[in-house]
Amino acid sequence: MSAAAGISKELQQGDRDSNKESKILLWIYACLDEVSNTDYDQYLKDGVALCHLMNFLQPGAVPGAIESGTDHKTKRVNIVHFLRAVQAYGVPRDLLFEPEDLLYLRHVPKVTRCLYALGKAAESKPEYTGPKLGEEPDDPLNMATQRRAGMPVGDDIYVAHVDIRSKIKRLKQQEEGHVPAPKTLSLYR
């Protein structure tokens, strides 16, 4: 099965999925060992994090220095380098986005689809041992409420607004067995 299997190709500009965006953002944070307190699209918009992500997945995939800048030309160059590296890495061309889709936030769902395909492509490579993106949510997103079926209120928060450094540190400590897992609290006693 291809890395892009099961990924919808018909996207509309308004089809943003905050749950999928959050999942991708957490994956990128884990890969780059960094956290940002900016929104998903603002964090990715200059292409710097994307270029660093590609160099994490495949060292040297984005050659040369990765320039951060405020001008559109520098940002566009970063995004183009990222897209070339993604395609060379194995993401099908029809799952890529145009630089303007991210640069001007013209079509963020296409960016999300591409990043999800990249995560799946990475997981499919036997030599890849980094963080996993995980499965795509099974429940369809209700476009009216922007929530998935069965999700309790508050469990699908758009985490791009949350500084999660302490959460990531605690999870790593739990995995290593240094900290007991937190107790689950119920609001419905």
C-alpha positions as CSV (number, residue, x, y, z in Angstrom):
1,M,0.0,0.0,0.0
2,S,1.4,3.4,-0.9
3,A,2.3,5.9,1.9
4,A,-0.5,8.2,0.6
5,A,-3.2,5.5,0.6
6,G,-6.4,6.6,2.1
7,I,-5.6,10.3,1.9
8,S,-8.4,12.3,0.3
9,K,-7.4,14.3,-2.8
10,E,-10.5,16.5,-3.1
11,L,-10.0,19.3,-0.7
12,Q,-11.7,22.7,-0.4
13,Q,-10.1,25.8,1.1
14,G,-12.4,25.7,4.1
15,D,-11.8,22.0,4.9
16,R,-9.3,22.7,7.7
17,D,-9.1,19.9,10.3
18,S,-7.7,21.3,13.5
19,N,-7.3,17.7,14.9
20,K,-5.2,16.6,12.0
21,E,-3.3,19.9,12.1
22,S,-2.6,19.5,15.8
23,K,-1.4,15.9,15.3
24,I,1.0,17.0,12.5
25,L,2.2,19.9,14.6
26,L,3.0,17.6,17.6
27,W,4.8,15.2,15.2
28,I,6.9,18.1,13.8
29,Y,7.7,19.3,17.4
30,A,8.8,15.8,18.3
31,C,11.0,15.5,15.2
32,L,12.6,18.9,15.7
33,D,12.6,18.8,19.5
34,E,11.1,22.2,19.7
35,V,7.8,23.8,20.5
36,S,6.2,27.0,19.2
37,N,3.4,29.0,20.7
38,T,2.2,30.2,17.3
39,D,-0.6,28.9,15.2
40,Y,-0.1,25.9,12.9
41,D,-0.2,28.0,9.7
42,Q,2.0,30.8,11.1
43,Y,4.6,28.3,12.4
44,L,4.9,26.7,8.9
45,K,4.4,29.8,6.8
46,D,8.1,30.8,6.3
47,G,9.1,27.3,5.4
48,V,12.0,27.2,7.9
49,A,10.5,24.5,10.1
50,L,9.5,22.5,7.0
51,C,13.1,22.6,5.7
52,H,14.4,21.5,9.1
53,L,11.9,18.7,9.2
54,M,13.0,17.4,5.8
55,N,16.6,17.5,6.9
56,F,15.6,15.6,10.0
57,L,13.9,12.9,7.9
58,Q,16.7,12.8,5.3
59,P,19.9,14.6,6.2
60,G,20.9,17.0,3.4
61,A,17.5,16.9,1.7
62,V,17.4,20.7,1.8
63,P,20.9,21.8,0.8
64,G,22.7,24.8,2.1
65,A,21.7,27.3,4.8
66,I,18.0,27.6,5.6
67,E,17.3,31.3,5.6
68,S,14.7,32.8,7.8
69,G,13.4,36.2,6.7
70,T,10.4,38.3,6.7
71,D,10.3,38.9,2.9
72,H,8.1,36.7,0.7
73,K,11.0,35.8,-1.6
74,T,13.0,34.1,1.2
75,K,9.9,32.3,2.4
76,R,9.0,31.1,-1.0
77,V,12.5,29.8,-1.6
78,N,12.3,27.8,1.6
79,I,8.9,26.4,0.6
80,V,10.1,25.4,-2.9
81,H,13.2,23.7,-1.4
82,F,10.9,21.8,1.0
83,L,8.5,20.7,-1.8
84,R,11.3,19.5,-4.0
85,A,12.7,17.5,-1.1
86,V,9.3,16.1,-0.2
87,Q,8.8,14.8,-3.8
88,A,12.3,13.3,-3.9
89,Y,11.5,11.6,-0.6
90,G,8.5,9.8,-2.1
91,V,5.4,11.9,-1.7
92,P,3.4,11.8,-4.9
93,R,3.2,15.0,-6.8
94,D,-0.6,15.1,-6.7
95,L,-0.4,15.4,-2.9
96,L,1.9,18.4,-2.9
97,F,0.7,22.0,-2.6
98,E,1.7,25.2,-4.4
99,P,4.1,27.5,-2.6
100,E,1.4,30.2,-2.5
101,D,-1.0,27.8,-0.8
102,L,1.2,28.2,2.3
103,L,2.9,31.5,1.7
104,Y,-0.4,33.4,1.5
105,L,-2.4,30.8,3.4
106,R,-4.4,30.3,0.2
107,H,-5.1,26.6,0.8
108,V,-3.9,25.3,4.2
109,P,-5.8,21.9,3.8
110,K,-3.5,21.0,0.9
111,V,-0.5,21.8,3.1
112,T,-1.9,19.5,5.8
113,R,-2.6,16.7,3.3
114,C,1.0,17.0,2.1
115,L,2.5,16.9,5.6
116,Y,0.3,14.0,6.5
117,A,1.5,12.1,3.4
118,L,5.1,13.0,4.3
119,G,4.6,11.5,7.8
120,K,3.2,8.3,6.3
121,A,6.1,8.2,3.8
122,A,8.6,8.5,6.6
123,E,6.9,5.7,8.6
124,S,7.0,3.4,5.6
125,K,10.8,3.6,5.3
126,P,12.5,0.8,7.2
127,E,15.5,3.0,8.1
128,Y,13.2,5.6,9.8
129,T,13.3,5.3,13.6
130,G,12.0,8.8,14.5
131,P,8.6,9.9,15.9
132,K,5.5,8.4,14.3
133,L,2.7,10.5,13.0
134,G,0.1,7.8,13.8
135,E,-3.2,7.0,12.1
136,E,-5.5,9.4,10.6
137,P,-8.6,9.9,12.7
138,D,-11.4,7.5,11.7
139,D,-14.3,9.6,12.7
140,P,-15.4,12.2,10.1
141,L,-15.1,15.8,11.0
142,N,-18.5,17.5,11.4
143,M,-17.9,20.7,9.4
144,A,-20.6,22.6,11.2
145,T,-19.1,22.1,14.7
146,Q,-15.4,21.3,13.7
147,R,-15.6,18.3,16.1
148,R,-15.3,14.6,15.6
149,A,-18.1,12.2,16.6
150,G,-17.8,11.1,20.2
151,M,-15.2,13.6,21.3
152,P,-15.9,15.0,24.7
153,V,-15.8,18.8,24.8
154,G,-12.2,19.9,25.4
155,D,-10.6,16.8,24.1
156,D,-10.1,18.1,20.6
157,I,-8.6,21.5,21.5
158,Y,-6.5,23.1,18.8
159,V,-3.2,22.6,20.6
160,A,-1.2,25.1,18.5
161,H,-2.1,27.7,21.1
162,V,-0.7,25.7,24.0
163,D,2.9,25.6,25.1
164,I,3.4,21.9,25.6
165,R,7.1,21.7,26.5
166,S,6.3,20.5,30.0
167,K,3.8,17.9,28.7
168,I,6.4,16.5,26.3
169,K,9.0,16.3,29.0
170,R,6.5,14.6,31.3
171,L,5.6,12.1,28.6
172,K,9.2,11.3,28.0
173,Q,9.8,10.7,31.7
174,Q,6.7,8.5,31.9
175,E,8.0,6.4,28.9
176,E,11.3,6.0,30.8
177,G,9.5,5.0,33.9
178,H,10.6,7.9,36.0
179,V,7.2,9.5,36.6
180,P,3.9,7.7,37.4
181,A,1.1,8.3,34.9
182,P,-1.3,11.0,35.9
183,K,-4.6,10.0,37.5
184,T,-7.6,10.4,35.3
185,L,-10.1,12.9,36.7
186,S,-13.8,12.7,36.0
187,L,-16.1,15.6,35.9
188,Y,-19.1,13.3,36.0
189,R,-19.0,11.8,39.5
